[in-house]
Amino acid sequence: DIQMTQSPSSLSASVGDRVTITCRASQTITYYLNWYQQKPGEAPNLLIYAASSLQVGVPSRFRGSGSGTEFTLTISSLQPEDFATYYCQQSYRTPYTFGQGTMLEIK
Amino acid sequence: QVQLVQSGAEVKKPGASLKVSCKASGYTLSDYFIHWVRQAPGQGLEWMGWINPNNGDTDYAQNFQGRVTMTRDTSTSTAYMELRGLRSNDTAVYYCARYFYETIPNDRYAEYFQYWGQGTLVTVSS
């Protein structure tokens, strides 16, 4: 199975900050990497697919990059609604696997 | 608009079976694979498997082989996930999700969970 490792596991930041979350795959997944945002009590919501493509309706302050085994999600200027948990997920091969999540909290 | 509406919360005893439904609307169920993902309390997301509603083909994660069965009823646009031999560590929120794949620029291909059900909380307790 492909292991996905996110860092950090949690992050405190302020409104307006720029934050970066990293996701590493245990083997190459080329660009088959997606990012989801999850708020408490809700289902995950797709933000970025294919490593760097912004899902329709997602604000442009979200940016994904990377390929191979290392990927990043950057939020350029945090807004109050961005405080949530973020997951990466590989769609290179089954079993599809997720990172353990990064909880983004208000400082 | 596309919606996936799941059945309600359940409480089960260890050893029992569970069947969660996922009713699709706003599109034809047969047109897209349905995946199931679960999330234990305070934990991350775990992929369980998929069903192709067009022909009933399935693929299950190794962790669930022999305990899970995914089916569908195209006449009611509903997908089902049955899990047998429940244990306390099966306590989780179970999600269905519609899978989407497309060709994107630069001869690339994208696959992702596009729409999700609202989740079904299953509690396994004696």
Interface residues (C-beta under 8 A of the other chain):
Chain A: D1 Y31 Y32 N34 Y36 A43 P44 N45 L46 Y49 A50 S53 Y87 Q89 S91 T94 P95 Y96 T97 F98 G99 Q100 G101
Chain B: H35 G44 L45 E46 W47 W50 D59 A61 Q62 N63 Y95 A97 I104 R108 Y109 A110 E111 Y112 F113 Q114 W116 G117 Q118 G119
